[in-house]
Each structure stands twice: as structure tokens, then as C-alpha cells.
């Protein structure tokens, strides 16, 4: 009888231990990873980059980002532009065409050029508007509080790291578009020009709610040295 009681207690004890282990495993499985706090972007090019000739741009949004075709003019919000180029590339020849067709899908963009690394965004923290005056266009000036680290352009690589909370939006999914602009009009430093090389945002969407890394390669016809994007990598951490 004592042996039977001992085996009964042993069985109850084993069941209790098994239940505790299962409960522990279940709680671990439901834990969520901590959301990312920073973004690191690295782009490599077909040769050494040249910020005296090109602007290297990262556009960001909570939805797919629209861009014009390669070779078309793109007057980025807040930067100088050429009325002649707008007249050639747009049927109506107005600055607002670019906002209605492209910029109203963007929330922020970072440009790396002669003037350094600058963040531009819509001041109300949403998408850029679909229609603007010239005064509106120039109101989207660089954010003076934007801070980034590890900014550099060594040989054929551009790399920047910045906090997620410096952006105007804090989404769980963040879309990126990478592209290079040439300035053929010799306007002021950082002025924009024609689009040379690009990576579509549908390929570069990434979660920000967890530590994540995503990368890819670009296969395109050769363009000017220092302008063609070859590889890209995004890290949220």
C-alpha cells in the first residue's frame, strides 16, 4: 500500500513539473521583441561617390513611395529647382504636379550631398501635400534638430545611422526608396536634378517593431561613375 501511495505522489509530482515547464515555454513563445530604436542604412555604388555632382536620397513613408521614371527631373521639397526643367517634364508645367504625383506618398526624406546630411519632412507629421505654392515648397526646410551618427562616404559606400523618433511618423512598417539625382543646372549646393539610379520602395519595406535587417542587390544598365546603386542594406535595432 505504501508503495502504491509513493508512486501516486510521484506521478502527481511529475505532472506538476511537466505543467510548469509547458507554462514556462508558452510564456517565452508569446514574448514580443523590443521595438527598434534606430535605423542604419548602407548603400554601395559602382565607384567612389561624388557629392559635388550628385545627391544621394533616402525617401521614407508608411506606404509605397512613388518616383518618376529614370532620367526625369525631380524638384525635392525645400530645395532649389529649375522652372525650365519642370516645363519640359510636366504636361502642365507646374510644381504641384510633382506633389500630386509623387511627394504626397512621402513623409520624410534624407539627402546626402554638398551640404551634408539633411532631413526634410512635412511639418505636420504627415504626408507632403498634393498641391503647393512656391512658398509652400520652400517651407519644407531641413530639420535643424536631426542628428545622425556614422555618416560617411568612404570610397563607394554611403552609411548613416539615426534614431527612429527623428522621423515625422512612427509606423510598424516603414517603406524606403533610394535614388541618386544629378544636378545639371548648377544651382546652389544641394539643388536637385534628374533621377539617375533608384531602388523601388516595394522591395525595401521593413518592420520597425522588432530588430530586423534587410538587404538586396540592384541589377541595372551602367550609369555615371559614383551614381549607380549596386547594393543596399537596412537595419532596425
Secondary structure, DSSP 8 states (H G I E B T S, - for coil): -HHHHHHHHHHHHHHHHHHHHHHHHHHHHT-------EEEEEEEESS---TTTEEEEEEEESS------TT-B---TTS---HHHHHHH-SS--THHHHHHTGGG-SEEEEEETTEEEEEE-TTSS---S---HHHHHH----TT--EEEEEEETTEEEEEEEGGGSS---SEEEEEEEEEE--S--STT---EEEEEE-GGG--EESSS-EEEEEE------STTT-EEEEEEEE-
